[in-house]
Every structure is written in structure tokens, then in C-alpha cells.
Amino acid sequence: MKPTREWTQRARLLALEFAVILPALALVTFSIMHLKSLGHDKTVNAAIERDLQNMLLMTDKQMASKVFEMGAEVRNDFPQPGENVPVALHKILETHPYVAHVFYFDQHTGTVFASQPGRMGDADFRQEREKLVSSISTWLPMEGKEIVEKLWKMDKQDGRPYMFDAMYVPRRGRKLYQAALFFPIKNAATDRVTIGGFAFDAEYLRDDFFPGVLNFMADCPTNHAPDNNAQNRPAFMIHPKHEVEAMAESANWDGGKPEVEHTLEAGFPGLVLATKYHGTSIQALSSHFLQTSYLILGCLTIFMVGGIVLSYRSVSKEVALAKLKSDFVSNVSHELRTPLSLIRLYAETLEMGRLNNPDKYQEYYRIIRKESERLTTLINNILDFSKIEAGKKDYDFRETDVAELVRTTLDSYRYQIEQNGFAFEESIEENLPKIKADREAIARSLLNLVNNAVKYSSSEKSVAVRVSRRNGSVNMEVIDKGIGIPRPEQEKIFEKFYRVSDPLVHNTKGSGLGLSLVRHVVDAHGGRVWVESVPGKGSKFSIELPIEGQAKSARAGAA
């Protein structure tokens, strides 16, 4: 019946573990498959590209917002109908140095054109002006009406009545990008064709406007690489639509090919905004993400397996403890039943007066006394254990003569030892110092050790008790030539309920509390207890009690 019950407990434990392991294993497997699919489908790459694309859209909106703001400032300064147009245009050039050329077109009065006077000594600048004057003077008279209607319509839609045009202008053998804005004149009649406009200074766009916006976006705290590495921030550049050479770039642009591009939608026709991560690539970031995910998954799996193993060990320990407690109840019941049965048997015999020999009377009295003492010892052990478990065990520390205590204790047990056929040796060093100790607790611990020596000895019956002073401590040793204890179990025997797995031990009834009580008592006195043993040759239990200093606590908690 017993093996069947143990197997049932183990089966339940295994079922509980599988109930945890299988879902965990399924989760880990699904996660690995998901990460593999992300790698195969380039899903992570696409997500990073979307992030970069959103950054480009934000940059485009930032540039458009700024250029619309600049256009509104210039438009507000434009001359109203009836004002002196040339004077107003020259004032605009003074107020807004980023404006290279400004013009005012009226279908009745023609075109008034003004350029930065300080730049007119530059031949390239004069050529640029002539080309712009020729283009506007030819284009606006022909298409001015349609342009004005379109601009007023845009004004009603979003309040931004601006059209943009671009061209490349010569500068010292190179060509620079130049953008121009067109807008309707404020407070002019909507049926009258009046158009204002200006052209940005090409050097301003190249050296100030574009780098300023790109650096602002590159340094924006919300723009960062997926690995959160401050060194791997996005870098930006602008290039003409059909060329690859950068026209402007952020300070952290380190060359190379951009990974995501976006054609500018407003303000600067013909330009492409491009980006990539500084010091890394989308593929590298994707690989880093997948590697980190695998690493995190691996760590979580290790923690999960560790948790399952610890849970299994904990539950196994609880199951083993429950079994030990069950065995303890069985053993204690037997231990109680045996002396009670003997006491009752001999008491009834004496009561009925069946004995005629006076020596028999004395023998029966001794048996009753011996079994009573055995019963008392067992009950005291159980009571002590109960107090320790509840944290209510108190010790009465007093000046104690160890030599006298040991002699008195052994004298009360000597008869029982010799009656069991044991050779008994007692060796107590002279002039031992007194120590602070609980007399009753130390005596009970010594008796526990001597009783074990008697119980677990087989053919060679010998018990020796030695007390001596050593290294500032009083040492008590109980030596037998019994069955011995295997080395792996020599530390475990001091645990509550634990009994050595040797069949010879299990054939001898016991509660499994004695040695755990001994350790608790010795710990409370600030000492230590240990065993040295060789299976088949015997054991030596040693108690070391400090001579000086108080015990750890006058009220010890549960061990």
C-alpha cells in the first residue's frame, strides 16, 4: 500500500509539473517561430524603414512650415494697392536678407523687379537676375490670370496661397539650387491680376536654411535608432531628384548611400530628402533586434526552467517532509505504545500478586521505572520540538559546572547502558571552568546522543563519553562502535524528522527529532555540534560550548 501511495504522490507532482512545462514550452516554441518569421519576411527591416519614412515626412513638414512662415512675412511687407512699389520692394530686401530678388506684377502697370544691391557687382548674380526678369516678364502676362485664380482658391482652402518654382543658377562654375515663391497681393481686387513674389538667395538655402532644418531633425530627441544608441542617430541629406550628390546634409552625415528617400512635396520642387542611421544600417539594426530578442527569450527560458526546477524541488521537499511527518507519527505511536504496554503488563502482574520471589518484584519495579523514564524522555522531546516550532522555547542560562552535570546525567543512565551489555567509558577532565548554560537542556542533549549510541550499535557494544577543555571551549564527545553514518548523510541527520536510509536504522524505531533538538540547544548556547563517522566502524558526536560570553539568545527561535 505504501509504495502505491508514494507513486500516486509522485504522479500528481509530475502531472503538476507538466501542466506548467507544456504551456511554457509551447510559448517558447511559438516565440522562436515568430522571431524566425520576422527574420525571413524582413518584417523588422520594413518597420525600421517605416520609422525613417515618418522622420522624412516630419522633416518635410518642418521645412514647408518654415518656408510658408518666411513667405508670409515677406507677403505682409508687400506694398498694398496705391503704395510706392519700388520703395516697398527695396525695404523688403533690407528687412529680409535671405531674399535675393523680389518682384511685383500688375497686368496694367507691368512688372517691377528689385534685387539685393550689394550683390549686383557679381556677374553670376547679374546673370541670374536677367534670367529671372526675362522669365517672369514673359510668363506672367500670358498665364497671370489663371495663376491668380488658383492662388486665391488656395487661400480659401488652407490659408496658404503660395506657388513654388525652382531653377539652378550659376555660381563660380557651379550650379546652385534656387527656389521662388508666388502669391496674390493682399487687399487687391480678386478680379485684378496682381502677383507678388521673391526668390531665395541660393547661398542662404545651401549654407543656412537646409543644414539648419536637417541638423534640428537629426538632434531631435524623439528621433533615435531602435537600439537606443545615442551614436546611431538618423542623419539627413538633400540631393537633386536626378542626381546622387548631396546638396546639403546634417552634421552627422558620414557619406555613403541613403537607405530611405522622400520627394519634397511643398516649397522645394525637384529635391529629394534622404536619410539613414549614422554609423549603422537597417540590416544591422534588424540583426541586432533579432539577436537581442533571442537573447532575452533565452534568458527568460532559463529563468522559467530554473523556476520550474526550484518549484519541483520545493514541492518534492514538501512531499518528502509530509512523508517524514507521517513516518514520525507512526514511529512516535509505536514508541509510546511500547513502554505503555510494558508498564501496564508489569503493573497488572504486580497488582494480581502472582509473584512469590522478592527479587522479581524489584526487577518489575525497575522495568516500570525504566519504561517511565523512556516515556518521559520521548514526551519531553516532543514538547521541546513543539515549542521550538512555535518559537516559544525558553532557556534558563545559569553558571553551570559541566563536569558535575555530565557525571550526574550519566549516573542516572549508567544502569540502563550496562544492562544492555555495553562497555561504558567515562572520561572527564579535571578543573573544567563553569559556563553559562541551561542545565536541563544540555543534560537532555547528552542523553539523546548516548541513547542513540546504544540504539544504533549492533555486535560491538561500546559507548564512551569524554569531556575536555579545548581552544576556549568545553567539548563533550559521545563515541560508539555502531553501524556508522554515510558521509553524504552526516549533515542531514540534524534535520527534523530525518533518518538515515540504512535498513538497520529503520529497523530501530525512533522519532527523528533527537538530533535536531540537540542542534537547536547547542546553537542557542552559541556552540556547535558535528559528527565524524565511518559506516560499519562507529561514530563520534561532538558538542562544543563556549566558555566566555552569553549564549546567542535567552529565548531561541525555531531552528
Phi and psi in degrees as a GROMACS rama.xvg file:
@    title "Ramachandran Plot"
@    xaxis  label "Phi"
@    yaxis  label "Psi"
@TYPE xy
-62.737  -49.2182  LYS-2
-58.5063  -35.67  PRO-3
-64.1374  -41.2935  THR-4
-64.8486  -42.629  ARG-5
-62.3687  -42.1192  GLU-6
-64.1296  -38.5033  TRP-7
-62.2779  -42.2901  THR-8
-63.359  -42.8664  GLN-9
-65.1063  -39.219  ARG-10
-62.4798  -41.6193  ALA-11
-64.6473  -40.8983  ARG-12
-62.6544  -44.9387  LEU-13
-63.3791  -39.9189  LEU-14
-62.2957  -40.8592  ALA-15
-63.2137  -43.1191  LEU-16
-63.5627  -43.0996  GLU-17
-63.9183  -34.0858  PHE-18
-63.6746  -26.1448  ALA-19
-91.4052  -41.94  VAL-20
-67.4202  -45.3332  ILE-21
-61.2934  -49.1323  LEU-22
-62.0275  -38.3574  PRO-23
-63.6983  -43.4861  ALA-24
-63.0026  -40.2351  LEU-25
-63.7639  -40.8115  ALA-26
-64.0054  -44.6422  LEU-27
-63.3921  -44.659  VAL-28
-60.7518  -45.7726  THR-29
-61.4224  -41.6971  PHE-30
-63.3618  -42.289  SER-31
-63.554  -44.7758  ILE-32
-62.3283  -38.8173  MET-33
-65.0197  -43.6869  HIS-34
-63.3013  -39.586  LEU-35
-62.663  -40.8873  LYS-36
-66.3181  -36.1439  SER-37
-61.7018  -39.9205  LEU-38
-68.7389  -41.6016  GLY-39
-69.1792  -41.0959  HIS-40
-86.0086  0.583847  ASP-41
57.6586  31.0944  LYS-42
-64.3415  -40.1665  THR-43
-66.0103  -41.8738  VAL-44
-57.4739  -44.4286  ASN-45
-64.7494  -37.6537  ALA-46
-65.5187  -41.4324  ALA-47
-66.7063  -39.4768  ILE-48
-62.8092  -38.1931  GLU-49
-62.982  -39.1511  ARG-50
-61.7085  -44.5891  ASP-51
-64.8955  -39.7251  LEU-52
-62.1387  -39.1301  GLN-53
-65.2798  -36.5488  ASN-54
-63.1434  -40.2448  MET-55
-65.1719  -39.7046  LEU-56
-62.8989  -41.1784  LEU-57
-63.379  -40.3254  MET-58
-66.1166  -41.0344  THR-59
-60.1416  -44.7972  ASP-60
-66.0681  -36.9359  LYS-61
-62.2072  -43.7574  GLN-62
-67.4803  -43.178  MET-63
-64.0579  -41.5686  ALA-64
-61.5417  -40.8647  SER-65
-69.6228  -41.1547  LYS-66
-71.3652  -33.2503  VAL-67
-66.4174  -37.9986  PHE-68
-63.9928  -42.5802  GLU-69
-66.7035  -39.3644  MET-70
-64.0138  -37.9874  GLY-71
-66.2818  -38.2395  ALA-72
-62.1963  -44.8273  GLU-73
-67.2789  -40.8555  VAL-74
-63.4021  -38.0158  ARG-75
-64.5676  -26.5278  ASN-76
-89.2513  -2.00972  ASP-77
-69.7667  148.023  PHE-78
-65.8792  139.186  PRO-79
-83.8747  162.981  GLN-80
-53.8768  128.459  PRO-81
97.9592  -14.3306  GLY-82
-84.0083  166.6  GLU-83
-76.3827  107.095  ASN-84
-68.0579  -51.7392  VAL-85
-56.0542  -42.7373  PRO-86
-63.1787  -44.1608  VAL-87
-64.3248  -37.6531  ALA-88
-67.7103  -39.8746  LEU-89
-67.9295  -31.9699  HIS-90
-66.988  -37.158  LYS-91
-61.7456  -41.7525  ILE-92
-63.0428  -36.2677  LEU-93
-71.1751  -41.2009  GLU-94
-74.0962  -32.2887  THR-95
-123.078  88.352  HIS-96
-67.2846  -15.6733  PRO-97
-77.005  -5.61816  TYR-98
-90.858  122.774  VAL-99
-88.2562  -43.6166  ALA-100
-138.114  147.69  HIS-101
-139.903  145.935  VAL-102
-144.489  157.556  PHE-103
-133.584  118.172  TYR-104
-111.875  131.465  PHE-105
-133.085  134.187  ASP-106
-65.6675  -19.3853  GLN-107
-96.6586  -37.3282  HIS-108
-102.69  -10.8266  THR-109
94.7154  -157.45  GLY-110
-112.397  131.071  THR-111
-107.591  128.165  VAL-112
-127.194  136.16  PHE-113
-139.253  144.987  ALA-114
-130.607  162.48  SER-115
-59.3568  115.691  GLN-116
-63.7245  -30.5688  PRO-117
-71.7003  -12.6469  GLY-118
-101.228  -3.07003  ARG-119
-70.3043  -15.8782  MET-120
-75.7666  -9.80094  GLY-121
-88.5182  122.074  ASP-122
-62.7063  -40.5565  ALA-123
-62.7812  -39.4664  ASP-124
-65.5282  -41.6189  PHE-125
-63.584  -39.6669  ARG-126
-64.6372  -39.6173  GLN-127
-60.9814  -43.6073  GLU-128
-64.2133  -44.6901  ARG-129
-62.0078  -40.8217  GLU-130
-66.0195  -39.9007  LYS-131
-69.2231  -42.0409  LEU-132
-61.1635  -44.2554  VAL-133
-63.1488  -42.0507  SER-134
-66.2363  -46.2337  SER-135
-69.6055  -41.6245  ILE-136
-64.2089  -27.6197  SER-137
-87.539  -40.1849  THR-138
-80.2953  -47.6299  TRP-139
-65.9894  -40.1001  LEU-140
-59.9178  -29.9532  PRO-141
-83.5177  -40.0463  MET-142
-118.558  10.0052  GLU-143
-58.4841  -40.3799  GLY-144
-63.5155  -47.6787  LYS-145
-64.0894  -36.4836  GLU-146
-66.1395  -44.7663  ILE-147
-62.3299  -45.4233  VAL-148
-58.1499  -41.8644  GLU-149
-66.157  -40.0999  LYS-150
-66.025  -43.3105  LEU-151
-65.2077  -34.9214  TRP-152
-64.2441  -41.3084  LYS-153
-64.3177  -35.7419  MET-154
-63.6801  -38.7395  ASP-155
-70.0272  -31.5419  LYS-156
-74.4918  -53.444  GLN-157
-135.351  6.48949  ASP-158
73.5419  14.943  GLY-159
-124.869  81.3675  ARG-160
-86.1648  67.731  PRO-161
-128.223  137.643  TYR-162
-117.005  149.453  MET-163
-123.083  147.533  PHE-164
-141.235  159.993  ASP-165
-143.238  154.925  ALA-166
-156.597  167.566  MET-167
-108.237  132.179  TYR-168
-116.673  149.049  VAL-169
-76.5258  140.075  PRO-170
-146.236  103.454  ARG-171
50.0062  50.86  ARG-172
85.0864  -2.61127  GLY-173
-119.675  168.482  ARG-174
-113.961  130.51  LYS-175
-112.135  150.717  LEU-176
-79.5876  133.598  TYR-177
-132.867  131.751  GLN-178
-110.955  146.025  ALA-179
-127.346  144.482  ALA-180
-114.452  144.799  LEU-181
-127.321  140.512  PHE-182
-155.201  156.239  PHE-183
-77.2475  149.724  PRO-184
-73.6939  132.015  ILE-185
-63.9436  144.38  LYS-186
65.6708  8.30603  ASN-187
-83.5623  153.216  ALA-188
-64.2677  137.368  ALA-189
-68.5624  -18.6263  THR-190
-93.347  2.97359  ASP-191
-105.556  134.787  ARG-192
-84.4476  95.4536  VAL-193
-130.854  124.962  THR-194
-132.135  133.39  ILE-195
-111.023  163.011  GLY-196
-175.817  168.784  GLY-197
-153.87  160.151  PHE-198
-114.672  132.311  ALA-199
-66.1244  149.855  PHE-200
-69.4193  126.69  ASP-201
-62.8882  -40.1947  ALA-202
-65.5004  -35.7184  GLU-203
-63.5755  -43.8859  TYR-204
-61.7561  -43.6043  LEU-205
-71.2702  -42.1563  ARG-206
-96.1317  -24.4712  ASP-207
-121.546  -56.8747  ASP-208
-63.8089  -59.1172  PHE-209
-62.3943  -50.5795  PHE-210
-59.4495  -35.7951  PRO-211
-62.7539  -47.084  GLY-212
-67.2394  -41.8585  VAL-213
-65.056  -41.807  LEU-214
-67.1623  -37.5005  ASN-215
-60.1334  -44.8432  PHE-216
-70.7875  -35.7493  MET-217
-66.3064  -32.1024  ALA-218
-92.6742  -0.443565  ASP-219
-62.5913  127.257  CYS-220
-59.8496  -26.9376  PRO-221
-77.1038  -14.6497  THR-222
-96.3612  107.41  ASN-223
-148.397  162.09  HIS-224
-73.6421  155.079  ALA-225
-58.5749  -23.376  PRO-226
-87.3046  3.474  ASP-227
58.8746  22.4772  ASN-228
-84.0024  120.975  ASN-229
-61.6755  -25.1172  ALA-230
-75.0363  -22.7355  GLN-231
-100.563  51.9941  ASN-232
-82.2008  158.237  ARG-233
-68.2473  141.727  PRO-234
-115.659  147.671  ALA-235
-126.018  153.549  PHE-236
-152.149  160.413  MET-237
-125.675  135.014  ILE-238
-140.685  156.067  HIS-239
-60.6354  153.948  PRO-240
-59.2311  -37.2074  LYS-241
-109.104  20.3569  HIS-242
-131.679  158.914  GLU-243
-106.977  -15.1011  VAL-244
-71.7444  135.674  GLU-245
-69.1303  134.596  ALA-246
-93.7603  -32.0677  MET-247
-154.48  152.407  ALA-248
-152.421  157.374  GLU-249
-75.9303  163.513  SER-250
-63.7333  -26.2059  ALA-251
-94.7681  10.3307  ASN-252
-72.8967  123.232  TRP-253
-108.113  24.4122  ASP-254
82.2728  -172.538  GLY-255
87.4532  -177.171  GLY-256
-92.2444  132.281  LYS-257
-68.078  154.51  PRO-258
-102.126  -24.225  GLU-259
-137.983  137.642  VAL-260
-130.348  158.77  GLU-261
-151.231  125.806  HIS-262
-75.9786  127.463  THR-263
-64.0269  133.066  LEU-264
-94.0998  -27.3778  GLU-265
-141.569  146.739  ALA-266
92.1946  -42.1646  GLY-267
-137.597  77.5891  PHE-268
-63.9113  144.918  PRO-269
87.248  3.89273  GLY-270
-112.461  152.497  LEU-271
-122.358  129.27  VAL-272
-94.8206  130.028  LEU-273
-131.33  157.119  ALA-274
-150.919  163.272  THR-275
-163.518  170.445  LYS-276
-87.9852  135.928  TYR-277
-69.897  126.696  HIS-278
79.4079  3.39415  GLY-279
-154.871  -171.608  THR-280
-141.726  166.63  SER-281
-61.1698  -40.6769  ILE-282
-64.9295  -40.324  GLN-283
-65.8119  -41.3627  ALA-284
-65.4796  -38.8992  LEU-285
-63.2301  -44.8475  SER-286
-62.9015  -40.8907  SER-287
-63.1427  -41.8981  HIS-288
-61.02  -46.2768  PHE-289
-66.2541  -41.6567  LEU-290
-63.1195  -42.6061  GLN-291
-63.5771  -40.5111  THR-292
-63.402  -43.4202  SER-293
-62.6733  -39.6436  TYR-294
-64.611  -45.759  LEU-295
-63.1079  -43.435  ILE-296
-61.2417  -40.9343  LEU-297
-62.7225  -43.7402  GLY-298
-63.5776  -43.5996  CYS-299
-62.1009  -38.6155  LEU-300
-64.1367  -42.2144  THR-301
-62.4513  -45.312  ILE-302
-62.3479  -39.3683  PHE-303
-66.7352  -43.723  MET-304
-64.1947  -42.043  VAL-305
-60.5842  -41.4981  GLY-306
-63.5701  -39.8941  GLY-307
-65.6245  -42.7746  ILE-308
-62.8562  -44.994  VAL-309
-63.8193  -39.802  LEU-310
-62.6249  -42.6615  SER-311
-62.1432  -44.3768  TYR-312
-64.8324  -41.0559  ARG-313
-63.9849  -46.1495  SER-314
-66.3124  -39.6722  VAL-315
-61.1365  -39.887  SER-316
-65.3968  -39.5081  LYS-317
-65.2793  -40.2429  GLU-318
-63.455  -43.799  VAL-319
-64.1896  -38.8736  ALA-320
-65.9227  -39.3349  LEU-321
-62.2499  -39.2457  ALA-322
-65.4878  -42.9851  LYS-323
-61.3348  -40.4939  LEU-324
-64.3558  -39.0671  LYS-325
-63.5232  -44.2911  SER-326
-64.6947  -35.7825  ASP-327
-61.7611  -45.267  PHE-328
-61.2103  -42.3615  VAL-329
-63.7036  -45.0037  SER-330
-66.7235  -43.3103  ASN-331
-63.7932  -39.7322  VAL-332
-58.6744  -43.6125  SER-333
-67.0874  -41.7393  HIS-334
-62.74  -36.552  GLU-335
-74.0197  -39.6348  LEU-336
-66.2814  -38.519  ARG-337
-63.721  -54.8117  THR-338
-64.5813  -35.8856  PRO-339
-64.2886  -39.4675  LEU-340
-64.2732  -41.9579  SER-341
-66.4778  -43.5143  LEU-342
-60.7073  -44.1379  ILE-343
-65.1425  -42.5258  ARG-344
-61.8141  -50.498  LEU-345
-71.3909  -32.9079  TYR-346
-65.5226  -41.9173  ALA-347
-65.5521  -38.0191  GLU-348
-63.0818  -44.1574  THR-349
-65.969  -39.6772  LEU-350
-63.4144  -36.7339  GLU-351
-79.8761  -7.79316  MET-352
65.6291  36.4357  GLY-353
-85.2786  -6.89517  ARG-354
-95.2612  136.844  LEU-355
-108.544  -21.5954  ASN-356
-91.6156  120.855  ASN-357
-59.2563  -31.9422  PRO-358
-62.4188  -35.4445  ASP-359
-64.1862  -38.8902  LYS-360
-57.7663  -47.8196  TYR-361
-62.3867  -38.2569  GLN-362
-64.0261  -43.782  GLU-363
-66.951  -37.9495  TYR-364
-62.1683  -42.4142  TYR-365
-63.4977  -40.1065  ARG-366
-63.8102  -44.1173  ILE-367
-62.2195  -43.5763  ILE-368
-62.9729  -45.3224  ARG-369
-61.3555  -44.1555  LYS-370
-69.4513  -32.4368  GLU-371
-64.8497  -43.814  SER-372
-63.2732  -40.3905  GLU-373
-61.8407  -42.5009  ARG-374
-65.1125  -40.7863  LEU-375
-62.4022  -44.5009  THR-376
-59.1855  -44.9747  THR-377
-63.3334  -44.9701  LEU-378
-65.0659  -40.6427  ILE-379
-61.2828  -40.5495  ASN-380
-60.1566  -44.2823  ASN-381
-65.9573  -41.8636  ILE-382
-64.7086  -42.9898  LEU-383
-60.918  -43.7983  ASP-384
-61.2762  -41.8222  PHE-385
-62.3869  -42.3691  SER-386
-65.7844  -40.5109  LYS-387
-63.1805  -45.0854  ILE-388
-61.3255  -34.2215  GLU-389
-87.2136  -2.92952  ALA-390
70.7476  27.4908  GLY-391
-117.595  13.5899  LYS-392
-77.7339  121.758  LYS-393
-107.421  145.443  ASP-394
-120.892  139.946  TYR-395
-104.014  93.3723  ASP-396
-82.2773  123.101  PHE-397
-141.499  163.536  ARG-398
-61.8222  123.053  GLU-399
-130.028  133.086  THR-400
-83.7877  103.83  ASP-401
-62.8085  -41.7371  VAL-402
-60.8795  -45.747  ALA-403
-65.9435  -39.4753  GLU-404
-60.9446  -46.9494  LEU-405
-64.9596  -43.4539  VAL-406
-61.3673  -46.3975  ARG-407
-61.9339  -42.8828  THR-408
-64.9464  -45.2079  THR-409
-69.8605  -33.902  LEU-410
-62.1562  -36.07  ASP-411
-72.1074  -17.3939  SER-412
-113.089  -9.21917  TYR-413
-58.4997  -43.9511  ARG-414
-59.0683  -46.1235  TYR-415
-63.122  -37.1177  GLN-416
-64.0374  -47.4453  ILE-417
-70.991  -31.1141  GLU-418
-64.9187  -27.7117  GLN-419
-85.9473  7.61819  ASN-420
82.3621  23.0819  GLY-421
-94.6732  141.67  PHE-422
-83.3475  123.623  ALA-423
-115.577  128.86  PHE-424
-122.108  131.639  GLU-425
-124.95  124.022  GLU-426
-134.144  109.49  SER-427
-121.921  121.207  ILE-428
-66.0331  144.293  GLU-429
-76.8841  155.189  GLU-430
58.3645  39.6978  ASN-431
-71.1746  139.107  LEU-432
-72.9842  157.568  PRO-433
-79.3202  152.656  LYS-434
-131.497  161.973  ILE-435
-81.6898  116.568  LYS-436
-155.422  158.777  ALA-437
-88.7514  108.271  ASP-438
-57.1938  -49.2225  ARG-439
-64.7472  -40.7919  GLU-440
-66.6365  -40.9991  ALA-441
-67.4079  -41.5348  ILE-442
-61.2605  -42.4009  ALA-443
-66.7071  -36.7569  ARG-444
-64.2618  -43.2687  SER-445
-62.4142  -43.0704  LEU-446
-64.0946  -36.9718  LEU-447
-58.8359  -43.5606  ASN-448
-68.1941  -42.7414  LEU-449
-65.9133  -40.983  VAL-450
-62.4837  -40.3259  ASN-451
-64.1688  -40.1171  ASN-452
-60.4554  -37.3161  ALA-453
-71.8792  -45.0747  VAL-454
-66.5833  -36.4661  LYS-455
-106.671  30.6013  TYR-456
-106.677  140.428  SER-457
-104.926  -97.6947  SER-458
-80.1141  -44.7137  SER-459
-92.2573  106.605  GLU-460
-100.03  102.786  LYS-461
-149.97  130.969  SER-462
-132.448  132.388  VAL-463
-130.068  137.623  ALA-464
-121.592  124.786  VAL-465
-127.386  135.427  ARG-466
-127.093  128.63  VAL-467
-151.925  167.365  SER-468
-98.7133  135.024  ARG-469
-154.096  119.964  ARG-470
52.2121  50.5702  ASN-471
73.3623  17.047  GLY-472
-137.877  160.875  SER-473
-101.821  124.011  VAL-474
-108.676  132.076  ASN-475
-115.279  129.465  MET-476
-124.401  134.523  GLU-477
-117.963  116.491  VAL-478
-117.941  132.991  ILE-479
-133.555  172.662  ASP-480
-120.737  45.9892  LYS-481
-88.0509  -149.682  GLY-482
-75.9191  -19.8936  ILE-483
80.2155  172.36  GLY-484
-132.535  128.905  ILE-485
-60.3751  145.592  PRO-486
-56.9873  -43.3937  ARG-487
-61.1633  -19.9181  PRO-488
-104.24  2.4874  GLU-489
-69.7819  -25.9042  GLN-490
-88.4726  -30.1643  GLU-491
-71.2503  -24.9461  LYS-492
-64.7171  -15.5515  ILE-493
-88.4797  0.54424  PHE-494
-83.9195  149.957  GLU-495
-66.4107  139.337  LYS-496
73.9925  -9.01444  PHE-497
-76.0864  137.6  TYR-498
-134.03  141.324  ARG-499
-60.2259  144.894  VAL-500
-75.2609  -4.53149  SER-501
-60.7925  130.517  ASP-502
-56.4015  -31.0126  PRO-503
-63.7661  -32.2795  LEU-504
-71.547  -44.3745  VAL-505
-69.5829  -20.6011  HIS-506
-75.7596  -14.7334  ASN-507
-105.005  122.251  THR-508
-69.9372  143.162  LYS-509
-167.214  162.22  GLY-510
-89.2033  -21.4541  SER-511
77.7293  16.2689  GLY-512
-107.11  -24.7312  LEU-513
-52.0467  -53.3713  GLY-514
-71.2113  -32.3871  LEU-515
-66.7178  -34.4664  SER-516
-69.3039  -38.7212  LEU-517
-59.6978  -46.976  VAL-518
-61.9332  -41.9462  ARG-519
-62.1458  -43.5177  HIS-520
-62.9719  -47.2022  VAL-521
-64.7868  -42.6752  VAL-522
-59.7309  -40.1955  ASP-523
-63.9904  -26.0558  ALA-524
-90.3859  4.93995  HIS-525
76.2307  18.027  GLY-526
-108.169  -160.893  GLY-527
-149.249  156.349  ARG-528
-132.338  140.742  VAL-529
-151.705  170.906  TRP-530
-132.503  144.116  VAL-531
-122.937  123.816  GLU-532
-150.42  148.377  SER-533
-127.877  120.574  VAL-534
-53.4943  130.358  PRO-535
86.2932  -9.46988  GLY-536
-119.88  -12.5655  LYS-537
119.056  -179.242  GLY-538
-139.618  155.1  SER-539
-130.864  113.441  LYS-540
-96.3962  131.829  PHE-541
-123.152  135.039  SER-542
-116.875  128.238  ILE-543
-116.452  119.569  GLU-544
-117.795  131.206  LEU-545
-69.6213  144.476  PRO-546
-80.9786  -44.9222  ILE-547
-105.393  152.645  GLU-548
90.807  154.236  GLY-549
-76.5677  161.19  GLN-550
-68.1601  167.914  ALA-551
-56.7681  -42.2069  LYS-552
-161.166  139.464  SER-553
-73.7151  -16.8503  ALA-554
-128.156  99.0559  ARG-555
-84.3505  142.726  ALA-556
-82.8523  -175.394  GLY-557
-65.9591  137.666  ALA-558
